Amino acid sequence: MNMSDKTQSSWETFLNPATLRPNLIAASVYITAFELLKTAIVDRIKSFYTHGFDRNGGHIDPEYESEVLSRNRSHVFASLEWLKEMQAIDDADIAVFERVKKLRNELAHELTSILFQGLPADLVERLTEMISLLDKIERWWIVNVEIPINPDLKGLEINESRVIPGPIMGLRLLVDIALGSEEESKKHLEGFTKRTRHHSA
C-alpha cells in the first residue's frame, strides 16, 4: 500500500460513522476510567487525612503534607508511593499506572490524529490493566480501612474475593453500556427502570 492508499484508508476510517463513533466512545471510556483511577489514588488518601468540615471545607491533617505529599512533587505519584509503603500496591503496579497514563495522555492530547489513524492496538490491554489496578486499590481500602472501623462488621468473617468495590461496579456498567452490544445496554436500562418503578410504587 503506497502513501496515497494509506491516506485514503485513514480518511475512510475517520469519516465512517461505523468506525468513528465506537472509536470515539472507546477513547472516552478509557479517559473516564483513568479519572476514576486517579480519584482512587489521590482522593482516598486525602479523605483519610481529613478530619471534620466547616464552611471552608475539610480540615486536612498536617501529616498529609509530611507523610504523603512530601514524597513527590506530583500528588499522584506521591500518593502511589504512600500506597506502596502501606503494601497496597507494588512497583509493578506503579509501572502499570505509568503505562496507562501514557496512553491516556496520547488519547487526550492527540485524539484527532488517533481517530484518523485508528485506535492504539494496546488500548484494550491497557484498559484491562487499569481496571485491575483500580480494583486492587479500592479493595485494599475496603478490607484494610473501611471494614475494620465499621462496628456493624466487627467480628464478621469477610471473604475478600467477594468484595466488589463501588467504582468497579460503576465502571463495568459503563464499559458494558458504552462498548457492549445494544442488547446488553438495553438490559441495564430495563433493569434500572424496573427497580425504579418498584421503589416508587
Steps between C-alpha positions, in 0.01 A plus 500: 500500500651834394471827690192620312324169566579528872367857508180398323454208741554732799242747371253217441551383859463853636190592299318169541245529786517123549865532610522860623222474758619182676862624490398832655294321767787260578742791541251682726450191715875462540546863606207474743641181651835672549331784692334241726841343562656838585216568744560165669871575529493863616161582651474186711820589686412869529163404650677266743696798634195729510336539840184707522356773279396863522378765254849513348516127435678212666766521770800320352746365755850654463630142482351478149770742385784333690403135451356510148566810292865528610578182304467653155411830334219318321204434730424185300847348528533611862176315569623194311812494716285521814286210379816303427626557855162382631553184286181574308696496173853423381751618240330296229174682569673838472641387165144413394387849598777657294395295195131583527581867568716519186215370284250728676715803414525391138122462478435833671752708304513325163142373467432634151819343365424171675145489368639566153753218523296258713506421870828377655530122482569476873196699618305195620806360679567833673132537595503151651813585700342822616183330624708238684707770672188696598346183640817421699517846657129526580495148641796587727317801642184300566675202662768686697329827591122505454413157636723518813351834610139398433345378830222319312760275338709435811563130552355400164706285264531687172579314179732750329457335161128578508545869575406707194595869533238754392723671239566162338127428476445843347787458255379157392158648431661781301705255293203268441268782397748702295698219338263203518227402260174694482324200655732504804454877539122468493510234773662744744247773415205263530629367833544853637153602380338198669675570831402868486136416436502244781636749755265778391191276510 
